Amino acid sequence: MTEHDQEALSPFDAETPGPEELARKIGQLQREIGQLREAVVSHAVIDQAIGVVVSLGGLPPGQGFDVLRTVSQKTNIKLREVAEAIVGWPASKELSDDIRQALETALSQAGSD
């Protein structure tokens, strides 16, 4: 290796992160992966809930999300949690009164639009 090659490597060596920096970066990436996994699951549940709402109300798919959003806003419950409750509703045969009432109202308003 020539002296010029060693000088060319020097800036790279100076920028190479140490073990602490690598551990911090790995932790950050692991948190991001966890957040992305949660987002994918939430998205799937919301899509399933849209299907339930569309089926219940005989609505076009575009209105299904609007109904979910309205229920979330009226009940002050996170959209993901509303979606989980609606998706679990057919199997559990239970839906909280506040979500049920908001859903009925939102479906009737969406059906009249």
Phi, psi and omega in degrees: 000132181277168178298323179297319178297319179295321178294323179294328180280335185305311179298323179296315180299324180291333182268352180294123182292149178278177182301322180295317180294319178296318179296319178297316181294319178298316178299317179298316180294323178295321177295318178297319178298317178299318179294320178294320177298316179296321179295320179296316179296315179300318180298318180296317180294319179296317177299319178295318179295323176301318179298318179296314182295317179298318179294315180298315187265355184060041185258159170290151184306325180299330180278341180300316179293320179301320179296314178301315180298317179299315179299317179300315181291318182292327182264349184060039177242139181304143182305316180300320180290323175297315180299316179299319180295318182290320179293323180280347184302310182301322181283319184274342184062017180232138175215131183302150183301319182294320177291318180301312181296316179295322179294315178300316179296313181296321179293319180292323178291320180293323180291336181269354179284000000 
